[in-house]
Amino acid sequence: MFTKAFAVALAAIGGGIGIGVLGSKAAEATGRNPGAATPILVLSIILAALIEGIFILTAFAVPF
């Protein structure tokens, strides 16, 4: 019914969508205010790592 592979697949899809939206909004913010490119980049890298961390947690911690 609900296997570990399904949970990992959902987490991968969610992570991919999340990082895609993050990159899109970061590029938009940099385009609006080029002077804030460095803080936007730093925040984007931190948020991308947190999004990937959710996927890694799902891949290794789901007890199925």
N, C-alpha and C positions, 0 to 999 in steps of 0.2 A: 504494500500500500504506500507507505511513505518511507522510502529507503534513504540511506546515507548519500547515495549518489544523487538523488533528487534534491536533497537539502544542499549539497555542495553546488549543484547546478544552479539552484535558485540564488545562492549566495554569490556565485560568479557572475550571473546575469545582473544582479543588483549592484555588485561592485563595479562592473563595467559601465552600467548606466550612471552610477554615482560619479565615477571619475570623469566620464564624458561630460556630464553637466558641470562639474567643477572646472574642467578645462575651458569649457565654453564661457562660463561666467567670468573666469579669471582673464581670458582674452578680451572679453567685453569691457571689464573694469580697467584693464591696462590701456585699451583703446580710448576710453573716456578720460583717463588721467595717467598719461605716460610717466609723470614724475613719481607715481606711487608703484612703479613696476617691481621694485625690490621687495617691499613689504607684501605685495600681492603674491609674488613668487614664493616667498618664505611660507606664508599662510597656506598656499596651494599645496606645497610639498608636505607640510604637516598634515593637512586634511586628507591628502591622497594616501599617506601612510596609515592613517586611522581607518580609512575605508578598506584598504587592503588587509589591515589587521582583523577586521570583522570576517573577511573571507577566510583567512588563515585559521581563525578560531573555529569557524564552521567546519573547515576541512579536517581539522585534527581533534576537535573536542566533541563532535556529535557522537553520542554513544549508541550507534546502531550496529 
